């Protein structure tokens, strides 16, 4: 799981936020395909890239999915929003 989180975080932190978001979501889908449960860190990274792009609806989508998955937001999650 840590490997997926690292890949998502690296893509989110890249210079091109649009490409980073696309790649992060791609890795998230791979996590699902391999039945790897995403963590709060996974969702926080996805929320952060949406916020960086000014996509509040996207950030809200990931936040809701995070809650649906039973992950509890951290201070970092709220800071990202």
N, C-alpha and C positions, 0 to 999 in steps of 0.2 A: 504494500500500500504506500509506503514512504516513497518508492520510486515514482509512482503515479503523481503523488502530491508534488514532488520535486519537479517533474516535467511540466506540470501545470503552472507552478510558481515561476519557473524559468520563462515560459512563454508569456505569462502575464507581465513580467518585468521587462520584456523586450521594448525596443524603441517604437515599433509599429504596433499600436494597441489593437488595431483591427485584425491584423494577422495573429497577434497574440491571443486574442479572444477566440478566433476560429480554431487555432491549434489547441487551446486549453479545453474548449468544448469537445474537440475531437478526442482528446485524452480522457475526458470525463466519460464519453460514450464507450471508450475501450474499457474503462474501469467497470462500467455496467455490464458490458459483454462478458467480462471475465468474473463477474459476480464479486467484485471488490467493493466493499462498502465505503463510500466517501466519508471523509471526516469533516469536522468544522473547518479545518485548515483548507481543505479542498474548496468548500463553498465560499469561504472568505476570499480566496484568491479569485474566484469567478465573480463575486460581487465587486471586488476591487477593480477588475478590468472593466466591468460595466460602468462603474462610477467614473473611471478615468475617461471613458468615452461619452460621459454625460447621458447614459442610458439608464434612467431611473426605473423604467419598466423592467428591463433586464435584471437589474440589481434586485428588484422586488421579487421577480420570478425565482431567482436563485435562493433568496432568503426564505421564501415560502417553501421551496423544495427542501431546503435545509431543515426547516421545522418539521416538515412531513416525514423526513428520514430519521427524525429523533435526535438530530444534532443540536446542541445548545450553542447559541451565539456567544462569542467572547467580546471583550472590549475591542479587539482588533476588527471584529466583524462590524461593530457599530461605527468604528472610526472609518472603515472603508466606505460605509454608506454616506 
